């Protein structure tokens, strides 16, 4: 029974990760080339917040109850984009520091090679 629920959750996660546009966009932002788009991607939360506002107003005015699911979906996706902005900045800083360290080590290695060639010559 536990295995069934575990596999169901894994397959649901795989389906959502593969086919939902917000998840695909967030996966693209997490790449090295996409990290710079993290802060502008926070603007993608605005349409979700608009949908949440409209649907919650409809529910408050006596609309169908299934709109609560749309409100939950919109809140979740807006939250994902809002949180991804600062996270992408932190990840970008870490990557740039790592790249600077690699470049520094390569320059040091090149200087050491030049010194060895001068000494041997």
Residue pairs with C-beta under 8 A, 6 or more apart in sequence:
16 23
17 23
17 27
18 24
22 44
22 77
22 80
22 81
25 41
25 44
26 41
26 80
26 81
26 84
28 34
28 37
29 35
29 37
29 38
29 41
29 84
29 88
30 88
30 91
32 95
34 88
35 88
35 91
35 92
35 95
36 88
36 92
37 88
38 84
38 85
38 86
38 87
38 88
38 89
38 91
38 92
39 85
39 88
39 89
41 81
41 84
41 85
41 88
42 81
42 82
42 84
42 85
44 81
45 77
45 78
45 79
45 81
45 82
48 74
48 75
48 77
48 78
48 81
49 74
49 78
51 70
51 74
52 70
52 71
52 74
52 75
52 78
55 63
55 67
55 70
55 71
55 74
56 67
56 71
58 67
59 65
59 67
59 68
59 71
